[in-house]
Amino acid sequence: MRHPLLYIGFLLALLSGALAVGNLLADGGSGSASWAIWLLLLADLGTLAVLVKLFFRSPVTPRSATPAALRESEMLSLQRLAQIVQRGQTSTEVYSVLLESAVQTVRADAAWLDLDPNHTGTDDTNATQYHNITPEQVEVLRIGLRAHPSVEGEFVTNDLNRHASFLGTAQAFRSLIQLPLHGLHFNYGTLYLLKVEPGTFNREDLSILQTFTGQAVLSIENLELMRTSLANQRTQEELKIASQVQDSLIPKNLPTDNWFEISSHSLAAKEVGGDFYDFLHLPGRRLAVIIGDVSGKGVTAAFHMAQMKGIFHSLMQENPLAKNERDKFPVPSKFMAQANTALVHCLEKSSFITSSLYIIDYEQGGFVFARAGHCHTLYYHALREEVFYFDSAGLGLGIIRNESYEKHIKNQFYDYSPGDVMVIYTDGIVEARGGCGTDEYGEDRLKLRLEESYFQEAEDIKNFILADLNSFTHGFPIHDDQTLLVIKFKSAQPLPLA
């Protein structure tokens, strides 16, 4: 007659599995909760497999223990092992329960567990667990087993004193079982069980232990999947917060005045990006406009984007020691040199930032700008009815990290006319891919779009360009952050103040 606990075990496993299936159906198989439900279902299947094996196992046992008591011990050991993953505990606990359960199940006199630190989450000092055996005894056995390894597929050695590498020695333990812990991708280690008497392990012991180790490996891999899933979930939550923070740094209320119109667009290739732009009103009816692009993408680029925004607001402050009104704020080339110095201490050596700074004096009808390796400014001149790119030199921030950088950045002055249009952008616009997947949108196509839309308002010009860009890239993912600013100087400019 089978022990009643076996039937109870079957009932509990089936009930737990039914609950898991019900939860999966209710959850729709989606969401982070379904991971845990799937893992619970896998653990239940493993438990059922071992219970079936125990149910049909032959009741031949040593005289010292009754079949019922042994079945109860085996079942309880298995339940402890299977429940580890359900409780979301650690791999260390799984290995400890495996070692203890295996010893109890086959009534081993000693045992040890060799683990691979590369795949088990343990360090070298915890890579071996012992039961009733000293490290010195284990090392002697290791040396002997390495000298004459067992034939592949052979796990039981029933007399070590007759083993080729132990001939002529008197081993304290005579019977040995070796059980490798093989997973889908890794070998996690090997479990060794020993008995003093020779010939005391049998094939049924091996079969049950192999099921135990299989369940342990499944538990380890499920725990790793759960940890990975939780880590990914936390990462996604953190990226969501970072995206919200970065979105708060992008100007929502664009400057408005009787002299100009501004329209903007910004789209990150990932949750967060390295493109930035900002505006700052200066005394004397002047407006500072900055745009930039941090090398790379993702969180690191977003962090440097926030740093650059802080540098912009810090350096574009009034200098109380200036001798005249115009010198109270740095000109674009001076700003770039100061920003380059500030970035030396916080920008990785492999990183750099391209940027352009414009100071528009719309009362005087002109602007000055400096280009630090950024995309060339696209411009429509209303009087000449001409669309062109400004040909200006300049080196990206962080490429040269000493005082000589200032020699590589120059100011450029330009008088604008009513109706002029300035298009400022990052390389994610002109390098956007379409066509066969290798074609780029390009500066020429952008120039054509401005030639076709310059007479419209700034918002409409921006939308016209973006519609063409989206048509060109249809079916292809965005591979770089995209930022586009359109500034149009109104056709009817206010009269200068007396």
C-alpha positions as CSV (number, residue, x, y, z in Angstrom):
1,M,0.0,0.0,0.0
2,R,1.3,3.5,-0.9
3,H,1.9,6.0,1.9
4,P,-1.0,8.5,2.3
5,L,1.3,11.4,2.0
6,L,1.9,10.4,-1.6
7,Y,-1.8,10.9,-2.4
8,I,-1.8,14.2,-0.5
9,G,1.3,15.3,-2.5
10,F,-0.5,14.4,-5.8
11,L,-3.6,16.4,-4.7
12,L,-1.6,19.4,-3.6
13,A,0.5,19.5,-6.8
14,L,-2.6,19.1,-9.0
15,L,-4.5,21.8,-7.1
16,S,-1.5,24.2,-7.3
17,G,-1.2,23.5,-11.0
18,A,-4.9,24.2,-11.6
19,L,-4.6,27.5,-9.7
20,A,-1.6,28.5,-11.9
21,V,-3.5,27.6,-15.1
22,G,-6.5,29.6,-13.9
23,N,-4.3,32.6,-13.1
24,L,-2.7,32.4,-16.6
25,L,-6.1,32.4,-18.3
26,A,-7.2,35.3,-16.2
27,D,-3.9,37.2,-16.9
28,G,-4.1,36.6,-20.6
29,G,-0.5,35.4,-20.6
30,S,0.8,38.9,-20.6
31,G,2.4,41.2,-17.9
32,S,5.1,40.6,-15.4
33,A,2.8,38.4,-13.2
34,S,2.6,35.7,-15.8
35,W,6.3,34.9,-15.5
36,A,5.9,33.9,-11.9
37,I,2.8,31.8,-12.7
38,W,4.6,29.9,-15.5
39,L,7.5,29.2,-13.2
40,L,5.1,27.9,-10.5
41,L,3.5,25.6,-13.2
42,L,6.9,24.3,-14.3
43,A,7.8,23.5,-10.6
44,D,4.5,21.7,-10.1
45,L,5.2,19.5,-13.2
46,G,8.6,18.6,-11.9
47,T,7.0,17.7,-8.5
48,L,4.4,15.5,-10.2
49,A,7.2,13.7,-12.2
50,V,9.1,12.8,-9.0
51,L,5.9,11.8,-7.2
52,V,5.1,9.4,-10.0
53,K,8.6,8.0,-9.8
54,L,8.2,7.5,-6.0
55,F,4.8,6.0,-6.5
56,F,6.0,3.2,-8.7
57,R,9.3,2.7,-7.1
58,S,10.1,-0.8,-5.8
59,P,9.7,-1.0,-2.0
60,V,12.9,-3.0,-1.5
61,T,14.8,-1.2,1.3
62,P,17.3,-1.8,4.0
63,R,16.0,-3.4,7.2
64,S,16.8,-0.2,9.2
65,A,13.9,1.8,7.6
66,T,10.3,0.9,6.6
67,P,9.1,1.6,3.0
68,A,6.5,4.0,4.3
69,A,9.0,6.1,6.3
70,L,11.4,6.2,3.3
71,R,8.7,7.3,0.9
72,E,7.6,10.0,3.3
73,S,11.2,11.3,3.7
74,E,11.7,11.3,-0.1
75,M,8.4,13.1,-0.7
76,L,9.0,15.7,1.9
77,S,12.5,16.4,0.6
78,L,11.2,16.8,-2.9
79,Q,8.5,19.2,-1.7
80,R,11.0,21.3,0.1
81,L,13.1,21.5,-3.0
82,A,10.2,22.4,-5.3
83,Q,8.9,25.0,-2.9
84,I,12.1,27.0,-2.9
85,V,11.5,28.5,-6.3
86,Q,7.8,29.1,-5.4
87,R,8.9,31.2,-2.4
88,G,11.3,33.1,-4.6
89,Q,14.3,32.2,-2.4
90,T,18.0,32.1,-3.4
91,S,20.0,29.6,-5.4
92,T,22.2,29.0,-2.3
93,E,19.2,27.6,-0.5
94,V,18.4,25.4,-3.5
95,Y,21.9,23.9,-3.4
96,S,21.7,23.4,0.4
97,V,18.3,21.7,0.2
98,L,19.5,19.5,-2.7
99,L,22.5,18.3,-0.8
100,E,20.5,17.6,2.4
101,S,17.6,16.0,0.5
102,A,19.9,13.8,-1.5
103,V,21.8,12.6,1.6
104,Q,18.5,11.8,3.4
105,T,16.9,10.1,0.4
106,V,19.6,7.5,-0.3
107,R,20.9,7.5,3.3
108,A,24.4,8.5,2.2
109,D,27.2,8.6,4.9
110,A,28.9,11.6,3.3
111,A,28.5,14.0,0.4
112,W,29.8,17.1,-1.3
113,L,28.7,19.5,-4.0
114,D,31.1,21.1,-6.4
115,L,29.7,24.3,-8.0
116,D,30.9,26.4,-10.9
117,P,31.2,30.0,-9.7
118,N,30.8,31.3,-13.3
119,H,27.2,30.1,-13.5
120,T,25.8,29.5,-10.0
121,G,26.1,33.0,-8.4
122,T,28.7,31.7,-5.9
123,D,32.2,32.9,-5.3
124,D,35.3,30.7,-5.1
125,T,35.1,30.5,-1.3
126,N,31.6,29.1,-1.5
127,A,32.0,26.9,-4.5
128,T,32.0,23.6,-2.5
129,Q,29.5,22.4,0.1
130,Y,30.3,19.5,2.4
131,H,28.4,16.9,4.4
132,N,30.2,14.7,7.0
133,I,33.4,14.9,5.0
134,T,36.5,17.1,5.3
135,P,38.0,19.2,2.5
136,E,41.2,17.2,2.7
137,Q,39.2,13.9,2.1
138,V,37.4,15.5,-0.8
139,E,40.6,16.7,-2.4
140,V,42.1,13.1,-2.3
141,L,38.9,11.8,-4.0
142,R,39.0,14.6,-6.6
143,I,42.6,13.8,-7.5
144,G,41.8,10.1,-7.9
145,L,38.7,10.7,-9.9
146,R,40.4,13.1,-12.2
147,A,43.2,10.6,-12.8
148,H,40.7,8.0,-14.2
149,P,37.4,9.6,-15.0
150,S,34.3,7.4,-15.2
151,V,33.0,6.2,-18.6
152,E,30.5,8.6,-20.0
153,G,27.0,7.7,-18.8
154,E,28.4,5.8,-15.8
155,F,27.4,7.5,-12.6
156,V,27.8,4.7,-9.9
157,T,31.1,3.3,-8.6
158,N,30.4,0.5,-6.1
159,D,33.9,-0.1,-4.8
160,L,36.4,2.8,-4.9
161,N,39.2,0.4,-3.7
162,R,38.9,-1.4,-7.0
163,H,38.8,1.8,-9.1
164,A,41.9,2.1,-11.3
165,S,43.1,5.3,-9.6
166,F,42.6,4.0,-6.0
167,L,44.2,0.5,-6.3
168,G,46.3,-0.3,-3.3
169,T,44.6,2.3,-1.1
170,A,42.1,2.0,1.7
171,Q,39.4,4.5,1.2
172,A,37.1,5.4,4.1
173,F,34.2,5.5,1.6
174,R,33.7,2.7,-0.9
175,S,30.5,3.5,-2.8
176,L,30.1,6.6,-4.9
177,I,27.4,8.3,-7.0
178,Q,28.4,11.3,-9.3
179,L,25.5,13.5,-10.5
180,P,26.3,16.3,-12.9
181,L,23.9,19.3,-12.7
182,H,23.3,20.0,-16.4
183,G,21.1,22.9,-17.5
184,L,19.9,24.0,-20.9
185,H,23.0,26.1,-21.4
186,F,25.4,25.5,-18.5
187,N,26.9,22.8,-16.3
188,Y,26.3,24.1,-12.8
189,G,28.4,21.6,-11.0
190,T,28.5,18.0,-9.7
191,L,26.9,16.3,-6.7
192,Y,28.9,13.4,-5.1
193,L,27.3,11.0,-2.6
194,L,29.3,8.4,-0.6
195,K,28.7,5.3,1.5
196,V,31.2,3.4,3.7
197,E,30.1,0.0,2.5
198,P,30.7,-1.1,-1.1
199,G,27.9,-2.1,-3.4
200,T,25.2,-0.1,-1.5
201,F,24.0,2.2,-4.3
202,N,21.5,0.9,-6.9
203,R,19.9,2.1,-10.1
204,E,16.7,3.1,-8.3
205,D,18.8,5.5,-6.1
206,L,20.4,6.9,-9.2
207,S,17.0,7.4,-10.9
208,I,15.5,9.3,-7.9
209,L,18.6,11.4,-7.5
210,Q,18.7,12.3,-11.2
211,T,15.1,13.6,-10.8
212,F,16.2,15.5,-7.7
213,T,19.1,17.2,-9.5
214,G,16.9,17.9,-12.6
215,Q,14.4,19.6,-10.3
216,A,17.2,21.6,-8.6
217,V,18.6,22.8,-12.0
218,L,15.1,23.8,-13.1
219,S,14.7,25.7,-9.8
220,I,18.0,27.5,-10.3
221,E,17.2,28.4,-13.9
222,N,13.7,29.6,-12.9
223,L,15.1,31.7,-10.1
224,E,17.5,33.3,-12.6
225,L,14.6,33.9,-15.0
226,M,12.7,35.6,-12.2
227,R,15.6,37.7,-11.2
228,T,16.2,38.7,-14.8
229,S,12.5,39.5,-15.2
230,L,12.4,41.6,-12.0
231,A,15.6,43.4,-13.0
232,N,14.2,44.2,-16.4
233,Q,11.0,45.4,-14.9
234,R,12.9,47.7,-12.5
235,T,15.1,48.9,-15.4
236,Q,12.0,49.7,-17.4
237,E,10.4,51.6,-14.4
238,E,13.7,53.6,-13.9
239,L,13.8,54.4,-17.6
240,K,10.3,55.5,-17.5
241,I,11.1,57.9,-14.7
242,A,14.2,59.1,-16.5
243,S,12.1,59.7,-19.6
244,Q,9.7,61.8,-17.6
245,V,12.5,63.8,-16.0
246,Q,14.1,64.3,-19.4
247,D,10.8,65.3,-20.9
248,S,10.5,68.0,-18.2
249,L,13.8,69.4,-19.3
250,I,12.6,70.0,-22.9
251,P,11.0,73.5,-23.2
252,K,7.2,73.2,-23.6
253,N,6.4,76.9,-23.7
254,L,8.3,78.3,-26.7
255,P,9.4,81.9,-26.8
256,T,6.9,84.1,-28.5
257,D,7.3,87.7,-29.8
258,N,6.2,90.0,-32.5
259,W,9.5,89.5,-34.3
260,F,9.5,85.7,-34.9
261,E,7.8,82.3,-34.7
262,I,9.3,79.1,-33.4
263,S,8.1,75.5,-33.8
264,S,10.0,72.5,-32.4
265,H,10.0,68.7,-32.6
266,S,12.0,66.2,-30.5
267,L,11.9,62.4,-30.6
268,A,14.3,60.0,-28.8
269,A,15.4,56.7,-30.5
270,K,15.2,55.0,-27.1
271,E,13.3,55.8,-23.8
272,V,15.8,58.6,-23.2
273,G,18.1,60.4,-25.6
274,G,21.0,62.7,-26.0
275,D,19.5,65.5,-28.2
276,F,18.7,68.8,-26.4
277,Y,17.6,72.3,-27.2
278,D,16.7,75.3,-25.0
279,F,16.0,79.0,-25.1
280,L,16.9,81.9,-22.8
281,H,15.8,85.5,-23.0
282,L,18.6,88.1,-22.6
283,P,18.3,91.8,-21.9
284,G,18.1,94.1,-24.9
285,R,15.5,92.1,-26.8
286,R,17.8,89.2,-27.4
287,L,17.2,85.5,-27.4
288,A,19.7,82.7,-26.9
289,V,18.9,79.5,-28.8
290,I,21.0,76.3,-28.2
291,I,20.8,72.9,-29.9
292,G,23.0,69.9,-29.3
293,D,23.6,66.2,-29.7
294,V,25.5,64.0,-27.3
295,S,27.5,61.1,-28.9
296,G,25.9,57.8,-28.2
297,K,22.3,57.0,-27.1
298,G,20.4,56.0,-24.0
299,V,20.9,56.8,-20.3
300,T,24.5,58.0,-20.5
301,A,23.7,60.4,-23.4
302,A,20.6,61.7,-21.5
303,F,22.8,62.3,-18.4
304,H,25.2,64.5,-20.4
305,M,22.3,66.2,-22.1
306,A,21.1,67.3,-18.7
307,Q,24.6,68.4,-17.8
308,M,24.8,70.5,-21.0
309,K,21.5,72.2,-20.3
310,G,22.8,73.1,-16.8
311,I,26.0,74.5,-18.3
312,F,24.0,76.6,-20.7
313,H,21.9,78.2,-18.0
314,S,25.0,78.6,-15.8
315,L,27.3,80.3,-18.3
316,M,24.6,82.5,-19.9
317,Q,24.2,84.6,-16.8
318,E,25.0,88.3,-16.4
319,N,28.6,89.1,-15.6
320,P,28.5,92.0,-13.1
321,L,32.2,92.9,-13.8
322,A,31.6,93.5,-17.5
323,K,32.6,97.1,-18.6
324,N,29.6,97.5,-21.0
325,E,26.1,96.1,-21.5
326,R,27.1,93.9,-24.5
327,D,29.9,92.2,-22.6
328,K,27.7,91.1,-19.8
329,F,26.8,87.9,-21.6
330,P,29.3,85.7,-23.4
331,V,29.3,85.6,-27.2
332,P,28.7,82.1,-28.7
333,S,32.4,81.3,-29.3
334,K,33.3,82.3,-25.7
335,F,30.4,80.2,-24.4
336,M,31.6,77.1,-26.3
337,A,35.2,77.5,-25.0
338,Q,33.9,77.8,-21.4
339,A,31.5,74.8,-21.9
340,N,34.4,72.8,-23.3
341,T,36.4,73.5,-20.1
342,A,33.4,72.6,-17.9
343,L,32.8,69.3,-19.7
344,V,36.4,68.1,-19.3
345,H,35.7,66.9,-15.8
346,C,32.5,65.1,-16.4
347,L,32.5,63.8,-20.0
348,E,34.1,60.4,-20.8
349,K,37.1,60.5,-23.0
350,S,35.3,58.6,-25.7
351,S,32.3,61.0,-25.7
352,F,31.8,64.4,-27.2
353,I,28.9,66.8,-27.8
354,T,28.1,68.7,-31.0
355,S,26.3,72.0,-30.5
356,S,25.3,75.3,-32.0
357,L,24.5,78.5,-30.1
358,Y,22.6,81.4,-31.6
359,I,22.0,84.8,-30.0
360,I,19.3,86.6,-32.0
361,D,19.1,90.4,-31.6
362,Y,15.7,90.9,-33.2
363,E,15.6,94.6,-32.3
364,Q,18.8,95.1,-34.4
365,G,17.7,92.6,-37.0
366,G,20.6,90.2,-36.8
367,F,22.1,87.2,-35.0
368,V,25.5,85.8,-34.1
369,F,26.2,82.1,-33.8
370,A,29.0,79.5,-33.3
371,R,29.0,76.0,-34.5
372,A,30.8,73.3,-32.4
373,G,30.8,70.5,-34.9
374,H,27.0,70.5,-35.2
375,C,24.9,70.1,-38.3
376,H,25.0,73.1,-40.7
377,T,22.2,75.6,-40.3
378,L,19.7,75.6,-43.2
379,Y,18.5,79.1,-44.1
380,Y,16.0,80.8,-46.4
381,H,16.8,84.4,-47.4
382,A,13.6,86.2,-48.3
383,L,15.1,89.1,-50.2
384,R,17.3,86.9,-52.4
385,E,14.7,84.1,-52.5
386,E,17.4,81.6,-51.9
387,V,17.8,78.5,-49.7
388,F,21.3,77.6,-48.5
389,Y,23.4,76.1,-45.8
390,F,25.7,78.3,-43.7
391,D,29.3,77.1,-44.3
392,S,30.9,77.5,-40.8
393,A,33.8,75.8,-39.1
394,G,33.8,74.5,-35.6
395,L,34.9,71.5,-33.5
396,G,32.8,69.4,-31.2
397,L,32.9,69.9,-27.4
398,G,35.2,67.4,-25.6
399,I,37.4,66.5,-28.6
400,I,40.2,68.8,-27.6
401,R,40.3,69.2,-23.8
402,N,42.7,72.1,-23.3
403,E,42.9,75.9,-23.8
404,S,43.7,75.5,-27.5
405,Y,40.1,74.5,-28.2
406,E,39.1,78.2,-28.4
407,K,41.1,78.5,-31.7
408,H,38.8,76.0,-33.3
409,I,35.5,77.8,-32.7
410,K,34.5,81.1,-34.5
411,N,31.6,83.5,-34.4
412,Q,29.6,84.2,-37.5
413,F,27.3,87.3,-37.8
414,Y,24.3,87.6,-40.1
415,D,21.6,90.2,-40.7
416,Y,18.2,88.7,-41.2
417,S,15.3,90.1,-43.3
418,P,11.6,89.9,-42.6
419,G,10.3,86.5,-43.9
420,D,13.7,84.7,-43.4
421,V,13.5,81.1,-42.1
422,M,16.1,79.3,-40.1
423,V,16.0,75.4,-39.8
424,I,18.1,73.9,-37.0
425,Y,18.3,70.2,-36.5
426,T,20.3,67.2,-35.3
427,D,21.8,64.5,-37.5
428,G,19.0,62.1,-36.6
429,I,17.0,64.1,-39.2
430,V,19.3,64.0,-42.2
431,E,20.7,60.5,-41.4
432,A,17.3,58.9,-41.0
433,R,17.1,55.7,-43.1
434,G,14.6,54.8,-45.7
435,G,14.4,53.4,-49.2
436,C,16.3,50.1,-49.1
437,G,17.3,50.7,-45.5
438,T,20.6,52.2,-46.4
439,D,19.5,55.4,-48.1
440,E,19.7,58.6,-45.9
441,Y,17.2,61.4,-45.9
442,G,20.1,63.8,-46.5
443,E,20.7,67.5,-46.5
444,D,19.6,67.9,-50.2
445,R,16.2,66.6,-49.5
446,L,15.8,68.7,-46.4
447,K,16.8,71.8,-48.5
448,L,14.2,71.0,-51.2
449,R,11.5,70.7,-48.5
450,L,12.3,74.2,-47.3
451,E,12.3,75.6,-50.8
452,E,8.7,74.2,-51.1
453,S,7.4,75.5,-47.8
454,Y,9.3,78.7,-46.8
455,F,6.2,80.9,-47.3
456,Q,4.2,79.0,-44.6
457,E,4.2,79.6,-40.9
458,A,6.9,78.0,-38.7
459,E,4.6,75.3,-37.4
460,D,3.4,74.4,-40.9
461,I,7.0,74.3,-42.3
462,K,8.0,71.9,-39.5
463,N,5.0,69.6,-40.1
464,F,5.7,69.6,-43.9
465,I,9.3,68.5,-43.3
466,L,8.2,65.8,-40.7
467,A,5.5,64.5,-43.0
468,D,8.1,64.0,-45.8
469,L,10.6,62.5,-43.3
470,N,8.0,60.0,-42.0
471,S,7.0,59.0,-45.5
472,F,10.7,58.4,-46.4
473,T,11.4,56.3,-43.3
474,H,8.1,54.4,-43.3
475,G,8.6,50.8,-42.2
476,F,12.1,51.5,-40.7
477,P,12.8,52.0,-37.0
478,I,14.2,55.3,-35.8
479,H,17.9,54.7,-35.2
480,D,19.0,58.1,-33.8
481,D,17.4,60.9,-31.8
482,Q,15.7,63.5,-33.9
483,T,15.3,67.2,-33.1
484,L,14.0,69.9,-35.4
485,L,13.6,73.7,-34.8
486,V,12.1,76.1,-37.3
487,I,12.5,79.8,-36.6
488,K,10.7,82.2,-38.9
489,F,11.2,86.0,-38.7
490,K,7.9,87.6,-39.3
491,S,7.3,89.5,-42.5
492,A,5.9,92.5,-40.6
493,Q,8.7,93.4,-38.1
494,P,7.8,95.8,-35.3
495,L,9.4,99.3,-35.5
496,P,12.6,99.7,-33.4
497,L,12.1,101.5,-30.1
498,A,13.2,105.2,-30.1
